[in-house]
Each structure stands twice: as C-alpha cells, then as structure tokens.
Amino acid sequence: MSAAPTFPALLEAFFTDRLIRQRQASPHTLASYRDTFCLLLAYAQRQLRKGGLARHLAGSRHRVPRRLPRSFERDRDNSARSRNVRLAAIHSFFRYVALHAPEHSALAQRVLAIPSKRYVRRPVAFLSSVEVAALLAAPDLSSWIGRRDRALLLLAVQTGLRAAEIVGLRCEDIVLGPAAYVQCQGKGRKLRNTPLRKDTVTVLLAERRGRSADPAFPTISGTSLSHDALQYLLNKHLAVARRHCPSLASKHVTPHVLRHTLAMDLLQHGVDRSVIALWLGHESVETTAIYLQADMKLKEQALAMTDTADIRLGRYKPDDHLLAFLKSL
C-alpha cells in the first residue's frame, strides 16, 4: 500500500501537471500562483513553528487555512480583491487535492468552504482630456528616456493595452505604415490588432530603434521594463503633471487607469460597447458595463430626457394632537 502523498509532492504535481501541462497556464498565472503558495508556506511555518505544512498536508489542521486569507489583508495590506485572487489560487489547488488525494478530502472541503470577501464596487477611475494632455506633456523630450516615456504613455492612452501587454511588446509587434497597428497577445492567449492614430505613428517612427525581437520600450540596458518600472515612470511623470493640473492630485493613477481612460473616451464619442469590448480584448461585452456606470455625462443626458415633476412646495404642519403629544414627552 503506497503512502499518502505529501504536501510538497501534491504542490509540485499541481504546478507541473495541472497548470503547466494540462491548462498551459501563462507565465503571469504561474507567477501569481507561485507567490500565493510562497505566502502560504511562510504563514504556515509561522503558525505551526515547525514547518509542518511543508512536510505533510495534514499538518495544517484547522487553523492555517481559515486564518490565511485574513493575514493577506492584515499583514500585507492587500485589498479585498487581491485577497480573493490569492484565495482563488488556493481553492484551485485544494480542488486538485480532493481529486488526487481523497484521504485529505476533509481538509480540502474546509478550505474550499472559505468564502470570497465581498467589497464595495466603486466606479472605475479615468483621466479627463485635460489630465491626459498634462501627463503627456510631462516627460523631458531632451533626453532619450523622456522621449521613450512619452511614446509609451501615448501608446498606452491611445490603445488601452494592459500593463503586461505593454512591457511585453517587441519592435516587430508595432507595424508602422499607412494602416499602422500594434499586435499583442492578451488574456486567454487571444491575439488582437489595435489601430494607431497618425500622431502616435509619428512619435513611434521618430523613436523606434532596435531589431525586430528587441523590446519596444527598453531599459537603458536594453531589457524589457518590469511592472514596477512601468509604475515608477508613470509616478515620476504624474508628479510633474500635477504641478500644472491640480485635479490629478486627488487621483491614484496606474497603467490600468490609462486603459480605462481610453475606454471612456471611446464611449463618450459614441463607439458601440461591442466595439469597445473587441478593442480592449474583453471576453464579454457585458464587461464594458462598468464604463456606463462611471460615465456621468451619459447619466445626465438620460436625466435631461425625463419630465420634471410638478411638485408644489409647502411646509408640513402637524395637527394639534401630535404637537400636544410631543410637548408632553
């Protein structure tokens, strides 16, 4: 009779067999799952004080799975949405455990019973045309880095590419000419082509360098930008833009906000939601409903179409019995 599989064996099989071989998960998915389980192991070792979870799956007992999601928010200052992403990775693993190690099904059921946390869904953040102009004017065009950053920001605002799609662009992915476009592989391994405006093409033509396989927006050493580097350069130019555009001071701007900005611009110019979904690489047209929620102009236009109610202004006068009752208290 074979021994029960240990936690390391199950976790290794989950990555190599389930994620890599069967589902052919993207590098971004693998990195997200890897970070989640590194946090799980570190938390378990702190709680068990003997690394029990690293040696035997049963060593986690009841406490570790139940308290782990709370530790994401408390110790790492994760939002509820980030906490749910981590929890989804853990759920995926324990579904694999329940199937391939039935002797641990009781533990798997306890983990799978941990619910996702509900959170307030706020309207998406986006920039106005004035704020976009201030951001694009911030880079110092006298330096190569400034010109690279201006080209990157212009491409991001005009195409709505995700952060991972921007840092993964190669020179061969940007096709310049009469019908210029940028090609990228988005979520779900979907390839899509996004057309480029003439002003974007002009900037890219002036700054394009390197061979076809080189990064489109390289670092000084010629390597691809990281996600942290992308946020850093955005923050750097936001600091300059805020001096000339005070409304930016109250906004937390990320590369994804630039994506929302493009979507809102298309929506306000009357572009159909299905076209916006195709442009952004959304899986469903319903995903673009979040932009309808954020667009106050559309709501104000809808309000203007309604009839005003004929309400006579008056003052409430309670009867004497009510006044007598209140004064008697």
Secondary structure, DSSP 8 states (H G I E B T S, - for coil): ------HHHHHHHIIIIIIIIIS---HHHHHHHHHHHHHHHHHHHHHHSS-HHHH-GGGGTTHHHHHHHHHHHHHH---HHHHHHHHHHHHHHHHHHHHH-GGGHHHHHHHHTS--------------HHHHHHHHT-S-TTSHHHHHHHHHHHHHHHH---HHHHHT-BGGGEE-STT-EEEEE-GGG-EEEEE--HHHHHHHHHH--S-TTSBSSB-TTS-B--HHHHHHHHHHHHHHHHHH-GGGGG----HHHHHHHHHHHHHHTT--HHHHHHHHT-S-GGGGHHHHHH-HHHHHHHHHTS-------------HHHHHHHHT-
